[in-house]
Amino acid sequence: MSGSPIIQNGRLVGAVTHVLVDDPKCGFAVFADRMYEQCESLPGAMAKAG
């Protein structure tokens, strides 16, 4: 389920990045604001966005 969105109160707040096979209740995610910050730092990212 890598990349599955995390929705809270009808808003995107992040995405699941990894789920541990040995313990499916445990894993890692990335917050949406962190994804946005990383996107802004990519060369030409804002030009592609519009």
N, CA, C and O atoms as a DFTB+ gen file, in Angstrom:
200 C
 N C O
     1  1       0.825      -1.197       0.000
     2  2       0.000       0.000       0.000
     3  2       0.864       1.254       0.000
     4  3       0.425       2.304       0.468
     5  1       2.051       1.162      -0.503
     6  2       2.931       2.317      -0.524
     7  2       2.307       3.461      -1.306
     8  3       1.804       3.263      -2.412
     9  1       2.339       4.642      -0.739
    10  2       1.791       5.819      -1.390
    11  2       0.316       6.029      -1.105
    12  3      -0.296       6.931      -1.677
    13  1      -0.268       5.223      -0.238
    14  2      -1.681       5.396       0.091
    15  2      -1.881       6.690       0.868
    16  3      -1.129       6.977       1.800
    17  1      -2.895       7.477       0.490
    18  2      -3.108       8.760       1.162
    19  2      -3.604       8.585       2.594
    20  3      -4.283       7.611       2.918
    21  1      -3.254       9.539       3.433
    22  2      -3.764       9.612       4.800
    23  2      -4.677      10.834       4.842
    24  3      -4.229      11.963       4.640
    25  1      -5.960      10.598       5.104
    26  2      -6.962      11.657       5.118
    27  2      -7.441      11.855       6.552
    28  3      -7.790      10.887       7.227
    29  1      -7.462      13.103       7.022
    30  2      -8.012      13.441       8.329
    31  2      -8.929      14.636       8.155
    32  3      -8.545      15.637       7.550
    33  1     -10.143      14.532       8.684
    34  2     -11.136      15.605       8.582
    35  2     -11.328      16.052       7.140
    36  3     -11.492      17.244       6.877
    37  1     -11.310      15.101       6.197
    38  2     -11.538      15.408       4.798
    39  2     -10.384      16.076       4.084
    40  3     -10.555      16.569       2.969
    41  1      -9.204      16.106       4.702
    42  2      -8.039      16.755       4.100
    43  2      -6.861      15.794       4.010
    44  3      -6.653      14.955       4.885
    45  1      -6.090      15.937       2.923
    46  2      -4.875      15.146       2.771
    47  2      -3.830      15.643       3.768
    48  3      -3.483      16.824       3.771
    49  1      -3.334      14.747       4.605
    50  2      -2.309      15.141       5.571
    51  2      -0.989      14.418       5.346
    52  3       0.024      14.791       5.937
    53  1      -0.984      13.387       4.498
    54  2       0.250      12.668       4.240
    55  2      -0.002      11.434       3.409
    56  3      -1.080      11.252       2.844
    57  1       1.020      10.581       3.343
    58  2       0.910       9.330       2.596
    59  2       1.728       8.255       3.287
    60  3       2.808       8.521       3.815
    61  1       1.198       7.026       3.277
    62  2       1.924       5.876       3.813
    63  2       3.055       5.564       2.844
    64  3       2.832       5.462       1.637
    65  1       4.267       5.411       3.366
    66  2       5.402       5.094       2.507
    67  2       5.856       3.654       2.664
    68  3       6.292       3.039       1.691
    69  1       5.763       3.103       3.869
    70  2       6.210       1.727       4.116
    71  2       5.340       1.107       5.209
    72  3       4.969       1.776       6.174
    73  1       5.024      -0.158       5.050
    74  2       4.358      -0.941       6.092
    75  2       5.245      -2.142       6.357
    76  3       5.692      -2.808       5.423
    77  1       5.503      -2.421       7.625
    78  2       6.374      -3.536       7.982
    79  2       5.630      -4.860       7.848
    80  3       4.530      -5.006       8.381
    81  1       6.208      -5.815       7.151
    82  2       5.581      -7.108       6.904
    83  2       5.353      -7.855       8.209
    84  3       4.303      -8.472       8.390
    85  1       6.311      -7.810       9.112
    86  2       6.197      -8.536      10.377
    87  2       5.147      -7.941      11.311
    88  3       4.637      -8.633      12.192
    89  1       4.820      -6.653      11.121
    90  2       3.838      -5.986      11.973
    91  2       3.079      -4.966      11.129
    92  3       3.483      -3.805      11.063
    93  1       1.982      -5.378      10.481
    94  2       1.268      -4.489       9.565
    95  2       0.643      -3.262      10.231
    96  3       0.165      -2.365       9.537
    97  1       0.640      -3.207      11.573
    98  2       0.139      -2.015      12.256
    99  2       1.234      -0.985      12.445
   100  3       0.983       0.093      12.983
   101  1       2.443      -1.300      12.011
   102  2       3.590      -0.422      12.178
   103  2       4.178      -0.103      10.815
   104  3       4.225      -0.961       9.934
   105  1       4.628       1.139      10.644
   106  2       5.226       1.520       9.374
   107  2       5.686       2.961       9.397
   108  3       5.931       3.535      10.458
   109  1       5.800       3.535       8.219
   110  2       6.301       4.897       8.082
   111  2       5.383       5.677       7.151
   112  3       4.733       5.103       6.278
   113  1       5.339       6.977       7.346
   114  2       4.550       7.855       6.494
   115  2       5.285       9.177       6.356
   116  3       6.231       9.455       7.093
   117  1       4.846       9.979       5.415
   118  2       5.416      11.303       5.229
   119  2       4.255      12.299       5.241
   120  3       3.213      12.056       4.632
   121  1       4.444      13.419       5.937
   122  2       3.421      14.446       6.013
   123  2       3.337      15.222       4.706
   124  3       4.346      15.409       4.027
   125  1       2.142      15.672       4.353
   126  2       1.916      16.394       3.106
   127  2       2.752      17.672       3.031
   128  3       3.257      18.011       1.961
   129  1       2.906      18.383       4.146
   130  2       3.692      19.624       4.101
   131  2       5.158      19.337       3.795
   132  3       5.827      20.144       3.150
   133  1       5.654      18.205       4.247
   134  2       7.033      17.803       3.944
   135  2       7.174      17.472       2.453
   136  3       8.169      17.832       1.825
   137  1       6.167      16.781       1.889
   138  2       6.188      16.475       0.459
   139  2       6.203      17.776      -0.349
   140  3       6.935      17.890      -1.332
   141  1       5.403      18.747       0.064
   142  2       5.332      20.029      -0.638
   143  2       6.667      20.761      -0.560
   144  3       7.133      21.309      -1.559
   145  1       7.284      20.773       0.619
   146  2       8.590      21.429       0.776
   147  2       9.625      20.797      -0.141
   148  3      10.405      21.508      -0.773
   149  1       9.642      19.468      -0.222
   150  2      10.591      18.774      -1.075
   151  2      10.323      19.077      -2.548
   152  3      11.258      19.237      -3.332
   153  1       9.060      19.154      -2.917
   154  2       8.690      19.453      -4.302
   155  2       9.180      20.837      -4.699
   156  3       9.667      21.023      -5.814
   157  1       9.058      21.812      -3.799
   158  2       9.495      23.184      -4.083
   159  2      11.007      23.246      -4.328
   160  3      11.477      24.121      -5.056
   161  1      11.764      22.336      -3.734
   162  2      13.220      22.385      -3.851
   163  2      13.731      21.734      -5.139
   164  3      14.918      21.836      -5.449
   165  1      12.847      21.066      -5.893
   166  2      13.263      20.430      -7.135
   167  2      13.405      21.474      -8.250
   168  3      12.561      22.361      -8.375
   169  1      14.464      21.376      -9.055
   170  2      14.642      22.324     -10.156
   171  2      13.481      22.256     -11.139
   172  3      13.149      21.182     -11.640
   173  1      12.867      23.392     -11.413
   174  2      11.769      23.462     -12.385
   175  2      10.442      22.957     -11.876
   176  3       9.484      22.892     -12.648
   177  1      10.342      22.594     -10.608
   178  2       9.103      22.012     -10.085
   179  2       7.948      22.994     -10.148
   180  3       6.845      22.614     -10.539
   181  1       8.167      24.229      -9.781
   182  2       7.088      25.209      -9.762
   183  2       6.655      25.579     -11.179
   184  3       5.480      25.868     -11.405
   185  1       7.578      25.575     -12.129
   186  2       7.227      25.869     -13.522
   187  2       6.315      24.783     -14.072
   188  3       5.418      25.083     -14.861
   189  1       6.517      23.529     -13.678
   190  2       5.691      22.426     -14.143
   191  2       4.325      22.463     -13.503
   192  3       3.340      22.043     -14.109
   193  1       4.253      22.976     -12.249
   194  2       2.991      22.994     -11.516
   195  2       2.015      24.025     -12.083
   196  3       0.815      23.934     -11.821
   197  1       2.481      24.964     -12.823
   198  2       1.527      25.909     -13.387
   199  2       2.075      27.248     -13.415
   200  3       1.406      28.180     -13.861
